[in-house]
Amino acid sequence: MINEIFSMNGYGLYVWPAFIFTLISFASLFLITKLQLLKEKRKFTDKFGSLDSEKLKIVESQQTNRRILEDILSSKI
């Protein structure tokens, strides 16, 4: 039963490497995207972390910035 799954009537030799290549590609793409997101969050925190209260209100009023700030605040908890 297991051998049939792996051999796939002779096509397993072609299917499994393609599947593994796809899996590795998706995993690396996910990791690269996650690392870039963390890098951008750090840039955002460095830029907007030390704002005065007036500028902070403007930043909080923007939806995208508000979501990033919520993520930063919730990750510190």
Residue frames as qw, qx, qy, qz and C-alpha x, y, z in Angstrom:
[[0.000, 0.885, 0.466, 0.000, 0.00, 0.00, 0.00],
 [0.273, -0.846, 0.107, 0.444, 2.69, 2.49, 1.02],
 [0.459, -0.203, 0.592, 0.631, 4.93, 1.44, -1.87],
 [0.311, 0.598, 0.648, 0.355, 2.08, 2.12, -4.29],
 [0.071, -0.959, -0.216, 0.169, 1.70, 5.64, -2.91],
 [0.352, -0.701, 0.355, 0.509, 5.40, 6.33, -3.31],
 [0.422, -0.048, 0.711, 0.561, 5.79, 4.69, -6.72],
 [0.424, 0.584, 0.171, -0.671, 2.51, 6.01, -8.24],
 [0.839, 0.422, 0.343, 0.008, 2.67, 3.44, -11.02],
 [0.726, 0.178, 0.212, 0.629, 6.16, 4.57, -12.02],
 [0.169, 0.797, 0.164, 0.556, 5.40, 8.30, -11.92],
 [0.595, -0.777, -0.145, 0.147, 6.48, 8.79, -8.33],
 [0.693, -0.107, 0.118, 0.703, 10.04, 9.36, -9.47],
 [0.212, 0.410, 0.266, 0.846, 8.82, 12.56, -11.17],
 [0.358, -0.750, -0.388, -0.398, 5.97, 13.58, -8.89],
 [0.674, -0.631, -0.260, 0.283, 7.69, 13.48, -5.49],
 [0.516, -0.110, 0.026, 0.849, 10.69, 15.67, -6.43],
 [0.003, -0.496, -0.331, -0.802, 8.30, 18.19, -7.98],
 [0.533, -0.725, -0.398, -0.181, 6.18, 18.12, -4.82],
 [0.678, -0.465, -0.174, 0.542, 9.25, 18.56, -2.58],
 [0.366, 0.165, 0.169, 0.900, 10.55, 21.41, -4.77],
 [0.215, -0.643, -0.375, -0.632, 7.18, 23.16, -4.54],
 [0.645, -0.677, -0.344, 0.079, 7.02, 22.67, -0.78],
 [0.618, -0.277, -0.058, 0.733, 10.53, 24.07, -0.32],
 [0.187, 0.367, 0.275, 0.869, 9.73, 27.01, -2.61],
 [0.383, -0.727, -0.379, -0.425, 6.59, 27.90, -0.65],
 [0.697, -0.590, -0.255, 0.319, 8.39, 27.57, 2.68],
 [0.523, -0.088, 0.044, 0.847, 11.27, 29.79, 1.56],
 [0.008, -0.528, -0.336, -0.780, 8.86, 32.36, 0.13],
 [0.536, -0.742, -0.375, -0.147, 6.98, 32.39, 3.44],
 [0.684, -0.463, -0.149, 0.543, 10.17, 32.85, 5.45],
 [0.379, 0.164, 0.176, 0.894, 11.48, 35.60, 3.19],
 [0.197, -0.652, -0.373, -0.630, 8.15, 37.44, 3.39],
 [0.636, -0.694, -0.330, 0.075, 8.03, 37.07, 7.17],
 [0.627, -0.273, -0.053, 0.728, 11.57, 38.40, 7.55],
 [0.179, 0.354, 0.262, 0.880, 10.78, 41.37, 5.31],
 [0.394, -0.734, -0.404, -0.378, 7.66, 42.10, 7.35],
 [0.674, -0.598, -0.231, 0.366, 9.66, 42.09, 10.58],
 [0.495, -0.005, 0.105, 0.863, 12.25, 44.37, 8.98],
 [0.043, -0.534, -0.344, -0.771, 9.55, 46.81, 7.86],
 [0.545, -0.737, -0.388, -0.093, 7.94, 46.73, 11.30],
 [0.644, -0.408, -0.128, 0.634, 11.28, 47.63, 12.87],
 [0.276, 0.228, 0.228, 0.905, 11.69, 50.50, 10.41],
 [0.283, -0.673, -0.429, -0.531, 8.19, 51.68, 11.21],
 [0.642, -0.667, -0.320, 0.199, 8.83, 51.49, 14.95],
 [0.563, -0.185, -0.005, 0.806, 12.09, 53.38, 14.60],
 [0.112, 0.347, 0.308, 0.879, 10.42, 56.09, 12.53],
 [0.402, -0.563, -0.301, -0.656, 7.14, 56.48, 14.40],
 [0.662, -0.357, -0.598, 0.277, 8.06, 55.19, 17.85],
 [0.385, -0.340, -0.302, 0.803, 9.23, 58.58, 19.11],
 [0.029, 0.550, 0.414, 0.725, 6.50, 60.85, 17.74],
 [0.122, -0.020, 0.416, -0.901, 4.97, 63.65, 19.75],
 [0.323, 0.346, 0.788, -0.394, 1.30, 63.29, 20.70],
 [0.461, 0.601, 0.029, -0.652, -0.05, 65.39, 17.81],
 [0.370, 0.454, -0.703, -0.404, 1.74, 63.40, 15.11],
 [0.095, -0.033, 0.984, -0.150, 0.84, 60.16, 16.89],
 [0.474, 0.436, 0.525, -0.557, -2.86, 61.02, 16.62],
 [0.510, 0.590, -0.313, -0.542, -2.48, 61.54, 12.86],
 [0.202, 0.333, -0.910, -0.145, -0.68, 58.22, 12.49],
 [0.238, 0.131, 0.897, -0.349, -3.30, 56.41, 14.60],
 [0.538, 0.474, 0.227, -0.659, -6.08, 57.81, 12.44],
 [0.498, 0.459, -0.596, -0.431, -4.75, 55.99, 9.39],
 [0.942, -0.107, 0.052, -0.314, -6.05, 52.42, 9.24],
 [0.843, 0.324, -0.369, 0.218, -2.85, 50.73, 8.06],
 [0.207, 0.514, -0.542, 0.632, -0.69, 52.46, 10.62],
 [0.617, -0.406, 0.295, -0.606, -3.24, 51.74, 13.33],
 [0.984, -0.011, -0.123, -0.129, -3.12, 48.00, 12.57],
 [0.667, 0.389, -0.456, 0.443, 0.69, 47.99, 12.67],
 [0.114, -0.519, 0.465, -0.709, 0.69, 49.90, 15.96],
 [0.829, -0.287, 0.126, -0.462, -1.84, 47.44, 17.42],
 [0.938, 0.153, -0.288, 0.115, 0.39, 44.55, 16.38],
 [0.394, 0.474, -0.496, 0.611, 3.42, 46.20, 17.96],
 [0.388, -0.470, 0.378, -0.697, 1.58, 46.95, 21.18],
 [0.927, -0.168, 0.024, -0.335, 0.08, 43.47, 21.41],
 [0.843, 0.266, -0.398, 0.246, 3.45, 41.81, 20.78],
 [0.144, 0.521, -0.527, 0.656, 4.97, 43.67, 23.75],
 [0.672, -0.420, 0.185, -0.582, 2.35, 42.28, 26.13]]
